[in-house]
């Protein structure tokens, strides 16, 4: 699993929030014969929830807290 800093996660959340706003204006559009299809709103929301989970896992020092899972 990659290690992210709090700043990276915050920036990523900002980009995905911008994508959510852009998607609200329309799913597909065409400029000069080129077509762009945006992500699905549900997919964007799902990704934002995932990022929020990562953000919530940071401790007070700005690093990710990882706890081992011991299977018996």
N, C-alpha and C positions, 0 to 999 in steps of 0.2 A: 504494500500500500504506500503510495507516495506521501511524503510529508509536506504539509502546507503551512505557511505562516498565516497568522491572523490577517495580515495586510493582503495577502494573496486571496484569501477566502472573501474578505470584504470587497475587494476589487471585482472578483468573479460574481459575487451576488449583485453588484452594481450593473455589470454587463448583462446579466440574465434579467434583471428588472427592466433594463432598457429594451431588451428583446421582447419582453412581455408587453411593454407599451407599444412597440412597433407592430407587434402582431395584432393589436387591437384595431389598427387602421386597415387591416385586410390581410388575408392569408397569401394571396398570390398577386403579383403585378408585373407589368411588362414595360421596359424602357428600351427604345431603339431596337426592338425585335428580340431582346434578351429577356427571359422570364426568370423571376425569383419567387421561390416558394418558401415561406417562413415555417418555422416549427409550429406544431400544434400547441394551443394554449395549455392543454392538459399536460403535455410533455414538459413545457416550460415550468409550470407550477410544480410538477413532480421533481424536477431538477433543483428548483429553488428550495424545496423542502429538504432535499438531500444535503444541499450546501448549508442550510440552517442547522442541520444535525451536526455537521462537521464543526460549524462555528460554535455550537453549544458545547462541544467536547473540549474546547480550549480551557485551560486553567488560567489563573490570574497572571501568570508570567508571559502569556502570549505564545505558549507552546502547546502542542497537542498532547493531551493526557491519554495514554494507552494502558489499559489494564489487561493482563493475560487471562485467558480462559483455560482453566485446568479441567480436563475431562477425566473422569474416573471410570 
